[in-house]
Amino acid sequence: MKKFLHWFWRFSVYGAAVLLVAGLLLRLTVRDRFDGLSFVYYATPWALLMFAGVVCAIHWRKHRRVSRAFLMAAIFCASVWAWTSFRFAPKDTGRAEFRVAYWNIARPGWRIDSVLERSKSWQADLLGFGECKAGGSLQVKWNQQLAPKLITELHRQMMLVSAEHADLVETGSLNKAGEYELRRVKLGGRRALVLAVDFDGDPRQTRRAPFERLYQIVRAHADEPLIVMGDFQHAD
């Protein structure tokens, strides 16, 4: 058993070292530009690279230079992770014309009551939900708890909740790597466009293609108030 654990630990450490080097090289060079390498890119987020660096630094602690190099890499990954993943809203946000919230709730059949209670506490003029599937027995609860606001169901189990029905403007593909719906809603006494997107989750495909189409849609409606929300499934 000890031999197996020793072998497993060494295998894990060398695997962590490979992931760390490969992940850093991709992020500092081609990133997710190629489909063949995108799987490695999306499978090695900054938090995982930080953990891999710590494991390697501990394992090679007797070799100070090697251990120090891995520790510095771990600190670098931790810094980038914190910089790109955490945001703190200012205390004084000023006057807002309307409030918007989006939540990917991952089909919460067993916790629907807590989801609805928290959603109502935000007092948002527009609520967007991903992976919600409001049909069936859950539809009654959605309607009762969110009334008098109206529910607009979108493709791919997405949903909008607003004071008035969200009128469909257009819908389409994101370069065959996702879908979008463009809806027009009334918020704070004015009309605004809501662009709800859902990227495909295949880690073997780069996200550049759907983002290029997304940018085209945004530029086409740059002269109107536009809210973009959805599931981008992006590594950074």
Buried (B, 14 or more C-beta within 10 A) or exposed (E): EEEEEEEEEEEEBEEBBEBBBBBBEBBEEEBBEEEEBBBBBBEBBBBBBBBBBBBBBEBBEEEEEBBEBBBEBBBBBBEBBEEEEEEEEEEEEEEEEBEBBBBBBEEBEEEBEEBBEEBBEEEBBBBBBBBBBBEEEBEEBBEEBBEEBBBBBBEBBBBBBBBEBBEEEEEEEBBEBBBBBBBBBBBEEEEBBBBBBBBBEBBEBBBBBBBEBBEEBEEEEEEEBBBBBBBBBEBB
